[in-house]
């Protein structure tokens, strides 16, 4: 599988969340350093970090080229 989109779509195709639904521990421990109100989450995958930040009140935009991941991120939100 040489196409990265296919790789990540396959990785996120399961009904389970590949990295869980809870935000990354590093993000949780360092959120207090974030300044501003808008956050861009690149290569966000299934959305666990973006959803966490949105629940804290940030305006979050997430980007990922895996349509499977984006569908799961919407469901998680």
N, C-alpha and C positions, 0 to 999 in steps of 0.2 A: 504494500500500500504506500505509494509515493506521494499521493495527494494529501496535504495536511488537513484539508477540509474533511475529506473522507475519514481520516484517522480520528479527528475529534468528534465528528458525527457518530462514528462507531463507538467511541469511548463514552459518549453521553446518551447512547441509545437505550440503555437500561432504564427501567422505572426507578431504580435506586439512584441516589445522588452520589456521584463518584467521590466527592470530597466531603460529603455530609451536608447538612443544612445549616450548621452553625458557622459563624464567621471564623476566619483565620485567627489564631491566638495572637499573632503579632499585631494584626489590625486592632483587635480588641484592646490590647495593652497600650497601644499608641494613638488611639483615636483622639485623645485630648490635645495632640499636637496639630491637628488639622485646623487650618484657618479658612475662613470663607464659608460660603453656603452651598456652592456648587462643586460636585465631584464627578470626574470622568473616570470610570472603571474600565480599563482596557483589558482585553483577553479575559473577560470576567467569567466565562464558563456558565455554570448553572445559577449564578446570581447570589450566592450566599453572602458575599461581602457587600454587594450593592444593596440588597434587601436590608441588611443590618444597618448600613449607613442611612438609608431612607427612613427607617424606623426611628433613628436618632434625630430626624428632622432635616437632613441634608437633601438638596435637590440633586438626584443622581442620574447620570446617563451611563448606561453600560453598553459595551461593544464586545461582540464575539463573532467570528465568522462561522461558527457552528449553529445551524438552524435548530438542531436538536437541543443544544445547550440553551439557546434563547427561549425556546418553548418551555423548558423546565424552569428557567428564571422567571418567566411570566407566571407560571403556576405557583412558584414559591412566594411571589409577591402577593 
